[in-house]
Structure formats: structure tokens, C-alpha cells
Amino acid sequence: MSILEKSSASRRQLLQAGAAGLAVLAAPTIVRAQAAPKLRIGFWPVAAGLPFFAAVDRGYFKEAGLDVEPLKFAGAQQVMEGMLAGRCDGSANGVGSANLAIGEIAQPGFFKIFCTNPSNAKFVLDEFIVPKDSPVKTVAELAGKKVASGPGIQNVTLCKTMLERAGAKGAVVSELPIGQHVAALVAGQVDACYTLEPTGTVGRMNGTTRVIEAGVVAKYILGDPMAPWHGGAASLTTEFIKKNPEIAKKYIAAYARGVELVRTKPDDARQHMKGYTAIEGKLTAEVPLASYMLYNEFKPSDVTYFQKFYDLFTEKGIFEKKVLVDGLLYKA
């Protein structure tokens, strides 16, 4: 090979090596631009998760440039455990606020709430139901009866406390998945259930059960049937917010669009319960909808009622220490 040919070959090798080096240097930038972190959001298949379901189906998250993965869990406690374990980055509305607080006690600074789904006698979520032909007409008349509660420490603690405060002495409470409540009443396995919608609507529509009282947490726990019970909450882990503050803001803004849809066009929004819950067909138009409150809409009275709810779990020994609501609310 001539000196000229050797020189040309060396130049080609140098250019190839340089191009390869540039590609390596450029690769991280390309990857960073394309691989925005995925938000894995745990949800419980109840009607209260509607704003999240709507935001997914309507493409609100995609329009914000977000990759959101809905993760279905059997109960609120499992969502909290998934967040603690790093399997999901937040919760949708409907996940029990007290369940989340237990995670906060286990790992201080664990999460931030940016939206709740307050319910009461008007915005119905919680209720006691009995078989259609049961002679029971009030919660007090459940004294000595077998009462099923939804699963998890939040549901069971609330059920037992409400029965006590209503004067239903000697009632025996057992946990039962909410989807089995109507069937258990029909089969005579239990006399009543503390349950969440759409259970009461399902039983009413198929002619097997009836509601004896709704909005019971507001009445028996908060002391006012119209008080806001912040029983469920949409949240993000503090770790995700710290690592991805701008993405967190975009996610919350897109989620707020789902809330606005439910508020302004509830009949239009209802269709998005299908696929995420057992609610479909005629039931879609009948099931009551919860109210929603974003972090920047909280008034002092709302924080006070929320705190009263949390304080019950401290009084009952469920929380090892007092959990302050104000410290858990998201701050933009």
C-alpha cells in the first residue's frame, strides 16, 4: 500500500472513530428527550375514580405529553402498599385517605394529596343497606345483627364506630369485598352491609336491597350529614414530585380537566366508568357521583373536617401518632 493510500485509510478510520464517539455522546440526550418517566397510578374500581378514568380515556394526559399507566388494585390498602413498594407513583380518587395516612406513618413524607372526593348526604358514596324485605329501618336497629363492611382498616374502623355511635350495640362486623355485598344479603349470610356506591344502586335496581341511610360517615363521624367526608384521595408520592416537579404539575393539571368534566358534564363523564369498574349499562346513569375538591380549593373548614376524620383513627389506636392533614396537601 502506498503512503497516499495509507494516509487515506487512516483518515477514514479517524472519521469513523469520531462519528462513533459523537454518536455515543449524543445518545444520552436523545434518550432523555424520548424517555419521559411513566406515571403508574393505582386505582380501586369504584365510581369515585371517575375524573382519572375520564382523563385517561379522553386523552388529557397524552395531550399533556404524559405516559400514564392505570394499575387496578383489589383494595385501597393494596394501592398504598404498592406506592410504598415503588410499584406505583400515586393514587386515583376513591383510594381511602386513611389507608394513605398509614403509609405516611410508616414512611414520613411519603405522599401529597392534590384532590379528594368528599361525600355526604347529598353527594352519596357511603351507606348502610339491608335486604329489601328486612324490617330494619334505622342503623340503631342493627344492634346484635351481622354486618358486613368493605375490606380494609378504613372501612372496618368506620363501620364499627358508626354502629357504636348509632346505638347498635352488639353488632358483629366482618370484612367482605364490596362486590359481594348484595349477594351476601340475598343469601342471608349477613343482615346488613356498610358499603360504598354503586352497591346500593345495584341492589335497588335489581329489587333485592334497599338503603336505610346514606352519607353516614358525615353524620356519625363528622357530626353533620352535610359535612364533607374526605374519604378518598388522588395523590402522588413525594419522591416522584421531587424528581419530576414539572411532570407532576402537568399531571395534576390534566387530572383537573377530568374533575372539571365530571362537574360540568356529569352525564357525559359517566361513560368512562366502563372498563374500570363493574358499572355499565343502565347502572351508569343511576349511580350517584361524589364531589371533588382540588388542593387549591380547600377552605379552613374543609381541613378541619378532614382532620376530624383522621383524628378518629388516632383515637382508635389505628394511627400510631397524629397525622396532620395540612402537611399532606400538595403545594404548587
C-alpha positions in Angstrom: 0.0 0.0 0.0 1.4 3.4 -1.0 1.9 6.2 1.5 -1.0 8.1 0.0 -3.3 5.1 0.4 -2.2 4.5 4.0 -2.9 8.2 4.7 -6.4 8.0 3.2 -7.2 4.8 5.2 -6.0 6.5 8.4 -8.3 9.5 7.7 -11.2 7.2 7.1 -10.6 5.3 10.4 -10.2 8.6 12.2 -13.5 9.9 10.8 -15.3 6.7 11.6 -14.0 6.7 15.2 -15.0 10.4 15.6 -18.5 9.7 14.3 -18.9 6.7 16.7 -17.7 8.9 19.5 -20.2 11.7 18.6 -23.0 9.1 18.5 -22.1 7.9 22.0 -22.1 11.4 23.3 -25.4 12.3 21.6 -27.2 9.1 22.6 -28.0 10.2 26.2 -29.5 13.4 25.0 -31.8 11.5 22.6 -32.8 9.0 25.2 -33.5 11.7 27.7 -35.7 13.5 25.2 -37.7 10.4 24.3 -38.0 8.6 27.7 -40.2 10.8 29.9 -40.9 8.9 33.1 -44.1 6.8 33.1 -46.7 7.6 35.8 -48.1 4.4 37.3 -51.3 5.3 39.1 -53.1 2.8 41.3 -56.9 2.8 41.4 -59.7 1.0 43.2 -62.6 0.1 40.8 -65.2 2.4 42.4 -67.2 5.3 40.9 -65.2 7.9 42.8 -62.2 7.4 40.4 -64.2 8.9 37.6 -62.0 12.0 37.0 -59.0 9.8 36.5 -60.8 7.3 34.2 -62.1 10.2 32.1 -58.7 11.9 31.8 -57.2 8.6 30.6 -60.0 7.8 28.1 -60.3 11.4 26.8 -56.5 11.7 26.2 -56.0 14.6 28.7 -52.8 13.0 29.9 -51.5 12.3 26.4 -52.2 15.8 25.3 -50.0 17.0 28.2 -47.2 14.8 26.9 -47.6 12.3 29.7 -47.3 8.5 29.7 -49.8 7.3 32.4 -50.4 3.7 33.2 -53.6 2.8 35.2 -53.0 0.0 37.7 -56.0 -1.8 39.1 -55.9 -3.0 42.8 -58.3 -5.1 44.8 -58.5 -2.6 47.6 -57.3 0.8 48.8 -54.7 -0.8 51.2 -53.1 -2.5 48.3 -52.7 0.8 46.4 -51.0 2.3 49.4 -48.7 -0.7 49.7 -47.9 -0.5 46.0 -46.9 3.1 46.5 -44.7 2.3 49.4 -43.0 -0.5 47.5 -42.4 1.8 44.5 -44.7 -0.2 42.2 -46.9 2.9 41.6 -46.3 6.6 41.7 -49.7 7.7 43.1 -53.4 7.0 43.6 -56.6 8.0 41.9 -59.7 9.3 43.7 -61.5 6.6 45.6 -58.5 5.3 47.3 -59.0 5.6 51.1 -57.4 8.6 52.7 -56.9 6.8 55.9 -55.1 4.0 54.1 -52.7 6.5 52.6 -52.1 8.0 56.1 -51.0 4.7 57.3 -48.3 4.8 54.6 -47.4 8.2 55.8 -46.8 6.9 59.3 -44.7 4.1 58.0 -42.7 6.4 55.8 -42.9 10.1 56.8 -43.1 12.5 53.9 -44.5 9.6 51.8 -47.1 11.4 49.6 -49.1 14.5 48.8 -52.8 14.8 48.2 -53.9 17.0 45.3 -57.6 16.1 45.0 -60.2 14.5 47.3 -63.7 13.2 46.7 -65.8 14.5 49.6 -69.1 12.9 50.1 -72.1 13.4 52.4 -75.9 13.1 52.4 -76.1 15.0 49.1 -73.0 13.6 47.3 -73.6 9.9 48.2 -70.8 7.4 48.4 -71.2 5.6 51.8 -74.4 3.9 53.1 -75.9 1.1 55.1 -78.0 -1.3 53.2 -80.3 -4.3 54.1 -82.4 -6.9 52.2 -85.4 -5.3 50.6 -87.9 -7.1 52.9 -85.8 -6.6 56.1 -87.8 -5.0 59.0 -84.7 -2.9 59.8 -85.3 0.8 59.1 -82.5 2.6 61.0 -78.8 2.0 61.8 -79.7 1.7 65.5 -81.8 -1.3 64.7 -78.7 -3.2 63.6 -78.0 -4.0 67.3 -77.0 -7.6 67.6 -77.0 -8.1 63.8 -74.4 -9.4 61.5 -73.0 -6.5 59.5 -70.5 -6.8 56.6 -68.1 -4.0 55.9 -65.9 -3.2 52.9 -62.4 -4.6 53.3 -59.5 -2.6 54.8 -58.8 -0.8 58.1 -60.6 2.4 57.0 -63.9 0.7 56.2 -63.9 -1.6 59.2 -63.0 1.2 61.7 -65.7 3.5 60.3 -68.3 0.8 60.3 -67.7 -0.3 63.9 -67.6 3.3 65.1 -70.8 4.3 63.3 -72.7 1.4 64.7 -71.5 2.3 68.2 -72.5 5.9 67.8 -75.9 5.0 66.4 -76.6 2.8 69.4 -76.4 -0.5 67.5 -74.9 -2.4 70.4 -73.6 -6.0 69.9 -73.5 -5.8 66.1 -70.8 -8.2 64.7 -68.7 -6.7 61.9 -66.9 -8.8 59.3 -64.9 -7.8 56.2 -66.3 -8.7 52.8 -65.4 -7.4 49.3 -67.8 -4.8 48.2 -68.7 -6.6 45.1 -70.1 -9.4 47.2 -72.3 -7.3 49.5 -75.6 -7.6 47.6 -75.2 -11.4 47.1 -74.4 -11.9 50.8 -77.6 -10.0 51.8 -79.7 -12.0 49.3 -78.2 -15.3 50.6 -78.9 -14.3 54.2 -75.2 -14.5 55.2 -75.4 -11.1 56.8 -78.2 -8.8 57.9 -76.8 -5.5 56.7 -73.7 -4.0 54.9 -71.8 -0.8 55.3 -70.9 -0.3 51.7 -70.0 2.2 49.0 -71.7 3.1 45.8 -72.7 1.7 43.4 -73.6 -1.2 45.7 -76.8 0.5 46.9 -77.9 1.4 43.4 -77.2 -2.2 42.1 -79.4 -3.7 44.9 -82.2 -1.1 44.3 -82.2 -1.7 40.6 -82.4 -5.4 40.8 -85.0 -5.3 43.5 -83.0 -7.1 46.2 -81.8 -4.5 48.7 -82.6 -1.0 50.0 -80.6 1.8 51.6 -81.6 2.5 55.2 -79.3 5.5 55.5 -76.7 7.3 53.2 -74.0 9.8 54.0 -73.4 8.0 57.2 -69.8 9.0 57.8 -70.6 12.7 57.7 -73.4 12.2 60.2 -71.9 9.8 62.7 -68.2 10.6 62.4 -68.2 14.3 61.5 -71.4 15.3 63.3 -73.1 16.9 60.3 -74.9 15.0 57.5 -73.8 17.7 55.0 -70.1 17.9 56.2 -67.5 16.9 53.6 -66.1 13.5 54.3 -62.7 13.4 52.5 -62.7 9.6 52.4 -60.8 9.1 49.2 -57.9 11.0 47.6 -55.8 11.3 44.5 -52.1 11.6 45.3 -48.6 11.4 44.1 -45.6 10.2 46.0 -43.3 12.9 47.3 -40.4 11.1 45.6 -42.0 11.4 42.2 -42.8 15.0 42.7 -39.3 15.9 43.8 -37.7 14.0 40.9 -40.2 15.3 38.3 -41.7 18.6 39.5 -42.8 19.8 36.1 -44.3 16.5 35.1 -46.2 16.4 38.4 -47.6 19.8 37.6 -48.7 18.7 34.2 -50.3 15.6 35.5 -52.3 17.4 38.2 -53.4 20.0 35.6 -54.6 17.2 33.2 -56.3 15.4 36.1 -58.1 18.7 37.0 -59.5 18.6 33.5 -61.1 15.3 34.4 -62.6 16.8 37.5 -64.0 19.7 35.5 -65.6 17.3 33.0 -67.4 15.5 35.9 -68.5 18.8 37.4 -69.8 20.4 34.2 -70.9 17.4 32.1 -71.6 14.6 34.6 -73.8 12.6 32.2 -71.1 12.8 29.6 -68.4 11.7 32.0 -70.3 8.7 33.4 -69.5 6.6 30.3 -65.9 6.4 31.5 -66.7 4.2 34.4 -67.0 1.3 32.0 -63.9 -0.8 31.8 -62.5 0.5 35.1 -65.4 -0.6 37.4 -68.3 -3.0 37.2 -70.6 -0.1 36.4 -72.2 -0.3 33.0 -75.5 -0.3 31.1 -78.4 1.3 32.9 -76.4 1.4 36.1 -74.1 4.0 34.6 -76.9 6.6 34.5 -78.2 5.8 38.0 -75.1 5.6 40.3 -74.6 8.7 42.4 -71.4 10.8 41.8 -69.1 12.1 44.5 -68.0 15.7 44.7 -64.4 16.6 44.1 -62.1 19.1 45.8 -58.7 20.2 44.4 -55.8 21.1 46.7 -56.2 24.8 45.9 -59.9 24.8 46.7 -59.6 23.8 50.4 -61.0 26.2 52.9 -60.1 26.1 56.6 -63.4 24.3 57.4 -62.5 21.6 54.9 -59.2 21.0 56.5 -60.9 20.9 59.9 -63.4 18.2 58.8 -60.6 16.2 57.1 -58.6 16.4 60.3 -61.5 15.3 62.4 -61.8 12.2 60.2 -58.0 11.4 60.7 -58.2 12.0 64.4 -60.7 9.2 64.7 -58.0 6.7 63.7 -55.6 8.2 66.2 -58.3 7.9 69.0 -58.9 4.2 68.0 -55.2 3.4 68.0 -55.1 2.7 64.3 -52.7 5.5 63.7 -49.6 5.3 66.0 -49.4 9.1 66.0 -51.4 12.1 65.0 -51.4 12.8 61.2 -51.7 16.4 60.2 -53.8 16.9 57.1 -52.4 20.3 56.3 -48.9 18.8 55.9 -50.2 16.3 53.3 -51.8 18.7 50.9 -49.9 19.4 47.7 -48.4 22.8 47.4 -47.9 24.0 43.8 
